[in-house]
């Protein structure tokens, strides 16, 4: 049995993913211990987990440091890593939205200023609408951008919408639903095909049991 190297996103999502994997037959008790370690292995089940920043998971998988990993659909759409997308884990569900101040009214007579952490997603969305836009790429809390006149709208991930409402913004359009996806390195999928497909099957069976 070959060991599967699994990249997990740090944080609540990664903890939920690990819980699903553990219940599907891939536990690693040492991962639950209080420590600053980042790599955990269970030789009996043939799995090695390691924690990485959520936005880095796809890089580890694409480059082969991890055989499989879990990344948000937003990351896959924005950065287009050369990996296989195996399944939708139905975790971390939210949506990519256009949001704007409640008083904002768009006009086709001028360029729309769009603040976002996801320039590719925003650009492709508005390109399909034949809308002329000016992308303002930000990396922090972008809700403040339209409030200070930096942008007209924002494109960002929306979960509950509470942050938008508290900043006098509202979602206008949903671009795409977002959730956690199981991805695989292309070479690993070939050389560890049995191990990877078995994990996928067990995870899917676990979801079916819990329905």
FIRO-211653 format. One record per residue (C-alpha): residue in one letter; y, z, x. Coordinates in nm, 3 decimals. Each point is the difference from the previous one (the first is absolute). Layout:
REM FIRO-211653
@residu->A c2->Y c3->Z c1->X
...
//
This chain:
REM FIRO-211653
@residu->X c2->0.000 c3->0.000 c1->0.000
@residu->X c2->0.337 c3->-0.103 c1->0.138
@residu->X c2->0.296 c3->0.236 c1->-0.027
@residu->X c2->0.282 c3->-0.107 c1->-0.230
@residu->X c2->0.350 c3->0.071 c1->0.127
@residu->X c2->0.223 c3->0.075 c1->-0.297
@residu->X c2->0.380 c3->0.015 c1->0.013
@residu->X c2->0.140 c3->0.237 c1->-0.264
@residu->X c2->0.369 c3->0.019 c1->-0.093
@residu->X c2->0.148 c3->0.341 c1->0.070
@residu->X c2->0.113 c3->0.195 c1->-0.305
@residu->X c2->-0.111 c3->0.049 c1->-0.358
@residu->X c2->-0.133 c3->-0.352 c1->-0.040
@residu->X c2->-0.224 c3->0.033 c1->0.305
@residu->X c2->-0.131 c3->0.333 c1->-0.126
@residu->X c2->-0.088 c3->-0.158 c1->-0.335
@residu->X c2->-0.169 c3->-0.292 c1->0.174
@residu->X c2->-0.204 c3->0.231 c1->0.220
@residu->X c2->-0.108 c3->0.198 c1->-0.307
@residu->X c2->-0.131 c3->-0.320 c1->-0.161
@residu->X c2->-0.181 c3->-0.104 c1->0.318
@residu->X c2->-0.151 c3->0.347 c1->0.044
@residu->X c2->-0.133 c3->0.005 c1->-0.357
@residu->X c2->-0.137 c3->-0.350 c1->0.054
@residu->X c2->-0.217 c3->0.129 c1->0.285
@residu->X c2->0.232 c3->-0.008 c1->0.302
@residu->X c2->0.112 c3->0.360 c1->0.053
@residu->X c2->0.137 c3->0.131 c1->0.328
@residu->X c2->0.041 c3->0.381 c1->-0.028
@residu->X c2->0.200 c3->0.031 c1->0.323
@residu->X c2->0.277 c3->-0.207 c1->-0.157
@residu->X c2->0.071 c3->0.284 c1->-0.242
@residu->X c2->0.043 c3->0.260 c1->0.272
@residu->X c2->0.349 c3->0.122 c1->0.095
@residu->X c2->0.081 c3->-0.176 c1->0.328
@residu->X c2->0.227 c3->-0.256 c1->0.160
@residu->X c2->-0.285 c3->-0.235 c1->0.076
@residu->X c2->0.035 c3->-0.357 c1->-0.123
@residu->X c2->-0.356 c3->-0.131 c1->0.046
@residu->X c2->-0.305 c3->0.141 c1->-0.179
@residu->X c2->-0.360 c3->-0.120 c1->0.017
@residu->X c2->-0.319 c3->0.063 c1->-0.194
@residu->X c2->-0.289 c3->-0.159 c1->0.189
@residu->X c2->-0.243 c3->0.072 c1->-0.285
@residu->X c2->0.185 c3->-0.221 c1->-0.245
@residu->X c2->0.118 c3->-0.246 c1->0.265
@residu->X c2->0.371 c3->0.033 c1->-0.062
@residu->X c2->0.301 c3->0.077 c1->0.218
@residu->X c2->0.330 c3->0.068 c1->-0.174
@residu->X c2->0.344 c3->0.009 c1->0.154
@residu->X c2->0.346 c3->0.065 c1->-0.143
@residu->X c2->0.285 c3->-0.244 c1->0.057
@residu->X c2->0.340 c3->-0.069 c1->-0.151
@residu->X c2->-0.053 c3->-0.191 c1->-0.329
@residu->X c2->0.196 c3->-0.304 c1->0.115
@residu->X c2->-0.213 c3->-0.018 c1->0.319
@residu->X c2->-0.344 c3->-0.009 c1->-0.167
@residu->X c2->-0.002 c3->-0.378 c1->-0.032
@residu->X c2->0.091 c3->-0.038 c1->0.369
@residu->X c2->-0.294 c3->0.216 c1->0.110
@residu->X c2->-0.234 c3->-0.200 c1->-0.222
@residu->X c2->0.138 c3->-0.343 c1->0.096
@residu->X c2->-0.025 c3->0.082 c1->0.372
@residu->X c2->-0.353 c3->0.137 c1->-0.032
@residu->X c2->0.067 c3->0.364 c1->0.087
@residu->X c2->-0.126 c3->0.073 c1->-0.350
@residu->X c2->-0.276 c3->-0.185 c1->-0.182
@residu->X c2->0.143 c3->0.082 c1->-0.340
@residu->X c2->0.303 c3->0.182 c1->-0.134
@residu->X c2->0.207 c3->0.068 c1->-0.309
@residu->X c2->0.343 c3->-0.155 c1->-0.039
@residu->X c2->0.240 c3->-0.041 c1->-0.289
@residu->X c2->0.030 c3->-0.344 c1->-0.158
@residu->X c2->0.371 c3->0.013 c1->0.091
@residu->X c2->-0.087 c3->0.008 c1->0.371
@residu->X c2->-0.243 c3->-0.290 c1->-0.038
@residu->X c2->0.254 c3->-0.212 c1->-0.185
@residu->X c2->0.287 c3->0.080 c1->0.234
@residu->X c2->-0.171 c3->-0.030 c1->0.339
@residu->X c2->-0.291 c3->-0.235 c1->-0.083
@residu->X c2->-0.251 c3->0.144 c1->0.250
@residu->X c2->-0.295 c3->-0.223 c1->0.086
@residu->X c2->-0.264 c3->0.218 c1->-0.170
@residu->X c2->-0.241 c3->-0.019 c1->-0.291
@residu->X c2->0.107 c3->0.177 c1->-0.318
@residu->X c2->-0.326 c3->0.136 c1->-0.139
@residu->X c2->0.089 c3->0.203 c1->-0.308
@residu->X c2->0.262 c3->0.177 c1->-0.205
@residu->X c2->-0.061 c3->0.375 c1->0.030
@residu->X c2->0.219 c3->0.070 c1->-0.306
@residu->X c2->0.183 c3->0.277 c1->0.184
@residu->X c2->0.370 c3->0.035 c1->0.076
@residu->X c2->0.085 c3->-0.217 c1->-0.298
@residu->X c2->0.367 c3->-0.094 c1->-0.037
@residu->X c2->0.205 c3->-0.322 c1->-0.020
@residu->X c2->0.243 c3->-0.205 c1->0.204
@residu->X c2->0.317 c3->-0.030 c1->-0.205
@residu->X c2->0.351 c3->-0.133 c1->-0.010
@residu->X c2->0.234 c3->0.286 c1->-0.093
@residu->X c2->0.374 c3->0.005 c1->-0.062
@residu->X c2->0.280 c3->0.222 c1->-0.131
@residu->X c2->-0.008 c3->0.020 c1->-0.378
@residu->X c2->0.338 c3->-0.173 c1->-0.021
@residu->X c2->-0.095 c3->-0.293 c1->0.224
@residu->X c2->0.000 c3->-0.349 c1->-0.148
@residu->X c2->-0.118 c3->-0.286 c1->0.218
@residu->X c2->0.197 c3->-0.321 c1->0.035
@residu->X c2->-0.146 c3->-0.324 c1->0.132
@residu->X c2->0.346 c3->-0.094 c1->0.128
@residu->X c2->-0.037 c3->0.218 c1->0.309
@residu->X c2->-0.258 c3->0.101 c1->0.256
@residu->X c2->-0.205 c3->0.302 c1->-0.104
@residu->X c2->0.000 c3->0.277 c1->0.262
@residu->X c2->-0.345 c3->0.160 c1->0.026
@residu->X c2->-0.070 c3->0.318 c1->0.197
@residu->X c2->-0.365 c3->0.054 c1->0.085
@residu->X c2->-0.263 c3->0.121 c1->0.245
@residu->X c2->-0.208 c3->-0.304 c1->-0.099
@residu->X c2->0.199 c3->-0.314 c1->0.091
@residu->X c2->-0.293 c3->-0.241 c1->-0.022
@residu->X c2->-0.105 c3->0.116 c1->-0.347
@residu->X c2->0.360 c3->-0.009 c1->-0.123
@residu->X c2->0.069 c3->-0.340 c1->0.151
@residu->X c2->-0.314 c3->-0.158 c1->-0.146
@residu->X c2->0.066 c3->0.151 c1->-0.342
@residu->X c2->0.354 c3->-0.132 c1->-0.024
@residu->X c2->-0.095 c3->-0.333 c1->0.158
@residu->X c2->-0.241 c3->-0.056 c1->-0.288
@residu->X c2->0.294 c3->0.060 c1->-0.233
@residu->X c2->0.222 c3->-0.238 c1->0.201
@residu->X c2->0.247 c3->0.287 c1->0.041
@residu->X c2->0.239 c3->0.007 c1->0.296
@residu->X c2->-0.015 c3->0.344 c1->0.163
@residu->X c2->0.127 c3->0.193 c1->0.299
@residu->X c2->-0.270 c3->0.234 c1->0.137
@residu->X c2->0.122 c3->0.334 c1->0.131
@residu->X c2->-0.292 c3->0.160 c1->0.183
@residu->X c2->0.004 c3->0.380 c1->-0.002
@residu->X c2->-0.255 c3->0.258 c1->0.108
@residu->X c2->0.110 c3->0.323 c1->-0.166
@residu->X c2->0.074 c3->0.097 c1->-0.359
@residu->X c2->0.131 c3->-0.326 c1->-0.137
@residu->X c2->0.101 c3->0.135 c1->-0.342
@residu->X c2->0.342 c3->0.080 c1->0.141
@residu->X c2->0.073 c3->-0.363 c1->0.096
@residu->X c2->0.118 c3->-0.126 c1->-0.341
@residu->X c2->0.180 c3->0.328 c1->-0.070
@residu->X c2->0.221 c3->-0.054 c1->0.306
@residu->X c2->0.050 c3->-0.371 c1->-0.063
@residu->X c2->-0.221 c3->-0.114 c1->0.287
@residu->X c2->-0.230 c3->-0.192 c1->-0.235
@residu->X c2->-0.023 c3->-0.113 c1->-0.359
@residu->X c2->-0.368 c3->0.087 c1->-0.046
@residu->X c2->-0.291 c3->0.144 c1->0.193
@residu->X c2->-0.361 c3->-0.106 c1->0.034
@residu->X c2->-0.224 c3->0.300 c1->0.055
@residu->X c2->-0.316 c3->0.181 c1->-0.102
@residu->X c2->0.029 c3->0.192 c1->-0.326
@residu->X c2->-0.253 c3->0.263 c1->-0.102
@residu->X c2->0.149 c3->0.213 c1->-0.277
@residu->X c2->0.356 c3->-0.131 c1->0.002
@residu->X c2->0.144 c3->0.351 c1->0.025
@residu->X c2->0.189 c3->-0.067 c1->0.324
@residu->X c2->0.157 c3->-0.309 c1->-0.152
@residu->X c2->0.114 c3->0.185 c1->-0.311
@residu->X c2->0.145 c3->0.286 c1->0.202
@residu->X c2->0.211 c3->-0.253 c1->0.190
@residu->X c2->0.118 c3->-0.188 c1->-0.311
@residu->X c2->-0.229 c3->-0.295 c1->0.067
@residu->X c2->-0.259 c3->-0.163 c1->-0.222
@residu->X c2->-0.293 c3->-0.235 c1->0.060
@residu->X c2->0.079 c3->-0.355 c1->-0.113
@residu->X c2->-0.306 c3->-0.207 c1->0.091
@residu->X c2->-0.347 c3->0.073 c1->0.134
@residu->X c2->-0.086 c3->-0.230 c1->0.289
@residu->X c2->-0.362 c3->0.105 c1->0.059
@residu->X c2->-0.227 c3->0.300 c1->-0.066
@residu->X c2->-0.086 c3->0.200 c1->0.311
@residu->X c2->-0.310 c3->0.203 c1->0.085
@residu->X c2->-0.215 c3->0.095 c1->0.299
@residu->X c2->-0.229 c3->-0.275 c1->0.129
@residu->X c2->-0.306 c3->0.023 c1->0.221
@residu->X c2->0.037 c3->-0.247 c1->0.285
@residu->X c2->-0.230 c3->-0.109 c1->0.282
@residu->X c2->0.032 c3->-0.150 c1->0.346
@residu->X c2->-0.136 c3->-0.355 c1->-0.015
@residu->X c2->-0.229 c3->0.034 c1->0.303
@residu->X c2->-0.125 c3->0.341 c1->-0.112
@residu->X c2->-0.080 c3->-0.142 c1->-0.342
@residu->X c2->-0.232 c3->-0.248 c1->0.170
@residu->X c2->-0.165 c3->0.235 c1->0.250
@residu->X c2->-0.012 c3->0.310 c1->-0.221
@residu->X c2->-0.052 c3->-0.184 c1->-0.326
@residu->X c2->-0.280 c3->0.224 c1->-0.130
@residu->X c2->0.187 c3->0.323 c1->0.072
@residu->X c2->0.328 c3->-0.123 c1->-0.152
@residu->X c2->-0.152 c3->-0.151 c1->-0.313
@residu->X c2->-0.210 c3->0.312 c1->-0.055
@residu->X c2->0.312 c3->0.217 c1->0.016
@residu->X c2->0.177 c3->-0.230 c1->-0.246
@residu->X c2->-0.296 c3->0.014 c1->-0.236
@residu->X c2->-0.024 c3->0.379 c1->0.015
@residu->X c2->0.373 c3->0.044 c1->-0.058
@residu->X c2->-0.015 c3->-0.234 c1->-0.299
@residu->X c2->-0.301 c3->0.189 c1->-0.139
@residu->X c2->0.193 c3->0.325 c1->0.042
@residu->X c2->0.286 c3->-0.141 c1->-0.211
@residu->X c2->-0.246 c3->-0.118 c1->-0.263
@residu->X c2->-0.152 c3->0.347 c1->-0.026
@residu->X c2->0.341 c3->0.157 c1->-0.044
@residu->X c2->0.116 c3->-0.232 c1->-0.278
//
